[in-house]
């Protein structure tokens, strides 16, 4: 299913519903969603994210699959 189909199906469901709680939830999602989420992080978290991006750009760090393997080993201990 592509995004256009999903949007149309959701729009139809929204039009067809009389459930005010669903309508209010959807409205709240749109009202609280922001594209400035990074700007809303505290300075320590921003610095950590930026450091992680720099390390990844240098090829440092581990892939997701490597981290998951390590985590599984750690959890078994």
C-alpha beads as a LAMMPS data file, in Angstrom:
LAMMPS data file: protein, C-alpha beads

77 atoms
76 bonds

1 atom types
1 bond types

-500.0 500.0 xlo xhi
-500.0 500.0 ylo yhi
-500.0 500.0 zlo zhi

Masses

1 110.0

Atoms # bond

1 1 1 0.000 0.000 0.000
2 1 1 1.437 3.374 -0.959
3 1 1 1.213 6.626 0.956
4 1 1 -1.475 8.128 -1.293
5 1 1 -3.764 5.139 -0.769
6 1 1 -3.173 5.212 2.979
7 1 1 -3.962 8.918 3.136
8 1 1 -7.198 8.434 1.217
9 1 1 -8.265 5.541 3.445
10 1 1 -7.527 7.570 6.576
11 1 1 -9.377 10.598 5.210
12 1 1 -12.434 8.426 4.500
13 1 1 -12.339 6.952 8.004
14 1 1 -12.071 10.435 9.497
15 1 1 -15.001 11.675 7.431
16 1 1 -17.102 8.635 8.356
17 1 1 -16.456 8.741 12.107
18 1 1 -18.574 10.502 14.695
19 1 1 -16.203 9.497 17.495
20 1 1 -15.105 12.828 18.957
21 1 1 -12.197 11.249 20.828
22 1 1 -10.645 10.018 17.560
23 1 1 -11.130 13.432 15.983
24 1 1 -9.580 15.133 19.017
25 1 1 -6.597 12.748 19.008
26 1 1 -5.894 13.408 15.344
27 1 1 -6.298 17.137 15.877
28 1 1 -3.868 17.014 18.815
29 1 1 -1.296 15.162 16.738
30 1 1 -1.348 17.866 14.082
31 1 1 -1.321 20.688 16.635
32 1 1 1.624 19.350 18.620
33 1 1 3.740 18.018 15.767
34 1 1 6.665 20.207 14.876
35 1 1 9.498 20.041 12.393
36 1 1 11.707 21.777 14.962
37 1 1 12.028 18.738 17.243
38 1 1 15.823 18.952 17.263
39 1 1 15.725 22.565 18.427
40 1 1 13.550 21.488 21.357
41 1 1 16.144 19.032 22.703
42 1 1 18.327 20.096 25.590
43 1 1 21.930 21.082 24.862
44 1 1 23.449 17.842 26.204
45 1 1 21.279 15.697 23.942
46 1 1 21.992 17.929 20.932
47 1 1 25.729 17.650 21.565
48 1 1 25.474 13.878 21.870
49 1 1 23.529 13.578 18.611
50 1 1 25.995 15.835 16.789
51 1 1 28.929 13.833 18.153
52 1 1 27.299 10.598 16.998
53 1 1 26.786 11.998 13.508
54 1 1 30.435 13.102 13.325
55 1 1 31.621 9.655 14.428
56 1 1 29.339 7.928 11.921
57 1 1 30.590 10.184 9.124
58 1 1 34.155 9.104 10.000
59 1 1 33.130 5.443 9.866
60 1 1 33.504 5.043 13.595
61 1 1 31.038 3.188 15.743
62 1 1 29.052 0.030 15.156
63 1 1 26.218 -0.884 12.862
64 1 1 22.767 -1.531 14.267
65 1 1 23.176 -5.275 13.745
66 1 1 26.490 -5.266 15.642
67 1 1 24.939 -3.394 18.544
68 1 1 22.010 -5.808 18.637
69 1 1 24.398 -8.802 18.743
70 1 1 26.313 -7.210 21.625
71 1 1 23.077 -6.389 23.425
72 1 1 21.807 -9.963 23.120
73 1 1 25.099 -11.256 24.553
74 1 1 24.925 -8.715 27.379
75 1 1 21.326 -9.575 28.221
76 1 1 22.147 -13.312 28.449
77 1 1 24.740 -12.663 31.175

Bonds

1 1 1 2
2 1 2 3
3 1 3 4
4 1 4 5
5 1 5 6
6 1 6 7
7 1 7 8
8 1 8 9
9 1 9 10
10 1 10 11
11 1 11 12
12 1 12 13
13 1 13 14
14 1 14 15
15 1 15 16
16 1 16 17
17 1 17 18
18 1 18 19
19 1 19 20
20 1 20 21
21 1 21 22
22 1 22 23
23 1 23 24
24 1 24 25
25 1 25 26
26 1 26 27
27 1 27 28
28 1 28 29
29 1 29 30
30 1 30 31
31 1 31 32
32 1 32 33
33 1 33 34
34 1 34 35
35 1 35 36
36 1 36 37
37 1 37 38
38 1 38 39
39 1 39 40
40 1 40 41
41 1 41 42
42 1 42 43
43 1 43 44
44 1 44 45
45 1 45 46
46 1 46 47
47 1 47 48
48 1 48 49
49 1 49 50
50 1 50 51
51 1 51 52
52 1 52 53
53 1 53 54
54 1 54 55
55 1 55 56
56 1 56 57
57 1 57 58
58 1 58 59
59 1 59 60
60 1 60 61
61 1 61 62
62 1 62 63
63 1 63 64
64 1 64 65
65 1 65 66
66 1 66 67
67 1 67 68
68 1 68 69
69 1 69 70
70 1 70 71
71 1 71 72
72 1 72 73
73 1 73 74
74 1 74 75
75 1 75 76
76 1 76 77
